[in-house]
Amino acid sequence: MPTSPPPLIVMGVSGSGKSTIGIALAESLGLPFVDGDDLHPVHNKEKMAAGQPLNDEDRAPWLEIIAERVRDDLAAGTPIVVACSALKRRYRDQLVRLAPSTVLIHLVGDRALIAARQAGRNHEYMPNSLLDSQFAALEPLEADEHAFEVSLDQTPEQILTEIHTRLSALTGDPISAATHTEESA
């Protein structure tokens, strides 16, 4: 019998498509979507808009806000899909600490591909000039993380299909929006 998915964090560097894929994934599963960028404190947004990368001190309260949101929504019976860079292992550990069933989905692509994607967009407070700092901070997933990678060298539809397949394999059950909706009713 299909089960509802765990909380999901779609991660990767700026411009990897976290929000685009996160929104489509949430819609396909019948779950709410939260863009982690919307949860940044004002100070963080101002710093990034000025072209300054965030440091660990800047990120800690933001990551805690996201972790609490994931935990609270899960406790209320609604796992959510969150877009969040989650570049370093310690950030990912903080994000899943309050909801250990959370699965991280890392959207991976090389710098040239991401830069090409960024060239076609204008982010409110994440200028393209910070891409190098994103790649410098990125730490690859480790074997003990509840996570998997998905290559960006595919269409959004293929990415979603791969995510659904990988989630089903990870949880050992088919995942469907219909079951989640029935359980929530």
Beta strands, then each sheet from edge to edge (+ up, - down):
strand 1: 8-11
strand 2: 33-35
strand 3: 81-83
strand 4: 103-108
strand 5: 147-151
sheet 1: 2+ 3+ 1+ 4+ 5+
end
